[in-house]
Amino acid sequence: MIEAELKAVVHAPGEVLRRLDERATGVPEVYRDTYYDADGVLEDRDAELRIRTVHGPDDTRTVLTYKGARVDEASGSKPEAEVGVDDAEAAHAIVRGLGYRPTIAFEKRCRNYRFTARGREMLATLVRVPELDGTFLELETLVDDDQVHAALTDIRAVLAELGVEDADLTRELYTDAVRASRPVGVR
């Protein structure tokens, strides 16, 4: 499956939050993400390996995610494989045992909204990263390879309904932005 996704800088967070609340109930969650690589092998392939622990209002869960190379340059959408793991520490130990090392770790404070729009199940995530200025909005849906462009068109339409313009879109990765915000040598 491809995670067709667009990310935007939000200039009016209160207004976007109000419009999202009209569509669905938001769930506050804190993500603790650790990205791994082995001497840049994944980065060279435009791939990502991540362990995310999600602290929600009712539970804590951990997922292991692999994202392959971009299938759409304009959006940065990638194929994604994800699996839940019962033991976060064991998952980190396995990944390290396979020769991968943490490249960066950071926290995202999120409010997630799941809803159907334009016939697609969508996930809208309002994001704050404590190390970065601003609020971001990610809007995504999972699709087959041949549906990426149609899905991105639908996502753009929903973003417009939420008050987000094409000029607000960004392809900057959180990993790059956080890395740039930290002193040299700090992961």
C-alpha positions in Angstrom: 0.0 0.0 0.0 1.0 3.6 -0.6 0.6 6.2 2.0 -0.7 9.1 -0.1 0.0 12.1 2.1 0.4 15.9 2.0 1.8 18.0 4.8 1.2 21.7 5.3 2.3 24.4 7.6 -0.8 25.7 9.4 -1.1 29.4 9.7 -4.5 29.5 11.6 -4.4 26.4 13.9 -7.5 27.4 15.8 -9.6 27.6 12.6 -8.2 24.3 11.2 -8.9 22.7 14.6 -12.5 24.0 14.5 -13.0 22.6 11.0 -11.5 19.2 12.0 -13.7 19.0 15.1 -16.8 19.5 12.8 -15.7 16.3 10.9 -14.7 13.9 13.7 -13.5 13.6 17.3 -9.9 14.4 17.7 -7.7 12.0 19.8 -4.6 13.5 21.5 -1.5 11.3 21.2 2.2 11.8 21.8 4.5 10.0 19.3 8.0 9.1 20.3 9.8 8.3 17.1 13.3 6.7 16.6 14.7 6.5 13.1 17.3 3.9 12.2 19.9 3.4 9.4 23.0 1.4 8.8 25.8 3.7 7.4 23.3 5.6 5.3 22.1 2.5 3.3 18.4 3.4 3.8 18.9 7.1 3.2 20.7 6.3 -0.1 17.6 4.3 -1.1 15.2 7.1 0.0 13.9 4.6 2.6 13.1 4.9 6.3 13.0 2.5 9.3 11.2 3.8 12.3 10.0 2.6 15.7 7.2 4.7 17.0 5.7 4.5 20.5 2.3 6.2 20.7 1.0 7.3 24.1 -2.8 7.9 23.8 -5.5 8.7 26.3 -6.3 5.0 26.9 -3.3 3.0 25.9 0.3 2.9 24.7 1.3 1.0 21.6 4.4 0.6 19.5 4.7 0.2 15.7 7.6 -0.7 13.5 7.4 1.0 10.1 9.4 0.6 6.9 8.8 3.2 4.2 10.2 2.6 0.7 11.4 5.2 -1.9 9.0 7.9 -3.0 6.5 7.1 -5.7 5.4 10.7 -6.1 8.1 13.4 -6.0 5.7 16.3 -5.6 4.1 14.9 -2.4 6.8 12.6 -1.1 4.3 9.8 -0.9 5.9 6.4 -0.1 4.9 2.7 0.1 4.6 1.8 3.7 4.6 -1.4 5.7 3.8 -1.3 9.4 3.4 -3.8 12.1 2.4 -3.5 15.8 4.9 -4.8 18.3 4.2 -5.9 21.9 7.5 -5.0 23.4 9.1 -1.7 22.4 12.5 -2.4 24.0 12.7 -5.8 22.3 11.9 -4.1 18.9 14.7 -1.6 19.4 17.1 -4.4 20.5 16.2 -6.5 17.4 16.7 -3.5 15.0 20.0 -2.7 16.6 21.0 -6.3 16.5 20.5 -6.3 12.8 23.1 -3.6 12.5 20.9 -0.5 12.4 21.7 2.4 14.6 19.5 5.3 15.8 20.0 8.3 13.5 17.5 10.6 15.3 14.8 10.5 17.9 12.2 13.1 18.7 8.6 13.7 20.0 5.5 14.7 18.1 2.4 16.0 19.9 -0.6 15.1 17.7 -4.3 15.3 17.5 -5.7 12.6 15.2 -8.9 12.7 13.3 -10.2 9.7 11.3 -13.0 10.4 8.8 -14.3 9.5 5.4 -14.1 12.2 2.7 -14.5 11.8 -1.1 -15.1 8.1 -0.6 -11.8 7.5 1.2 -10.8 6.8 4.8 -8.6 9.6 5.8 -6.4 10.4 8.8 -5.8 14.1 9.5 -3.1 14.8 12.1 -2.5 18.2 13.6 1.1 18.2 14.8 3.4 20.2 17.1 7.0 19.2 17.4 8.4 20.8 20.6 11.8 21.6 18.8 10.1 23.3 15.9 8.2 26.5 15.5 4.7 26.2 14.1 1.9 23.7 13.7 1.6 21.2 10.9 -1.2 19.3 9.3 -0.7 15.9 7.7 -3.6 14.4 5.7 -3.2 10.9 4.4 -5.0 7.8 3.0 -3.7 4.4 2.1 -4.2 3.4 -1.6 -3.0 1.0 -4.2 -0.2 2.1 -6.5 -2.5 3.1 -9.3 -4.6 5.4 -7.1 -1.9 7.7 -5.8 -2.6 10.7 -8.1 -6.4 10.5 -7.6 -5.9 10.2 -3.9 -3.6 13.3 -3.8 -6.3 15.2 -5.7 -8.9 14.3 -3.1 -6.5 15.1 -0.3 -5.9 18.6 -1.8 -9.6 19.2 -2.0 -10.1 18.2 1.7 -7.2 20.4 2.7 -8.8 23.3 0.9 -12.0 22.6 2.8 -10.0 22.8 6.0 -8.6 26.2 5.0 -5.2 25.0 3.9 -3.9 26.4 0.6 -1.4 24.8 -1.9 1.1 27.5 -0.9 1.1 26.1 2.7 2.2 22.6 1.5 5.7 21.5 2.6 7.9 18.4 1.8 10.3 19.1 4.5 10.7 16.1 6.7 10.5 16.4 10.5 13.7 14.4 10.7 15.5 17.1 8.6 13.9 20.0 10.4 14.6 18.6 13.9 18.2 17.7 12.9 18.7 21.3 11.7 17.4 22.7 14.9 19.8 20.8 17.1 23.4 21.6 17.9 25.9 19.6 15.8 26.3 16.0 17.1 23.0 15.8 18.9 20.6 13.1 17.7 
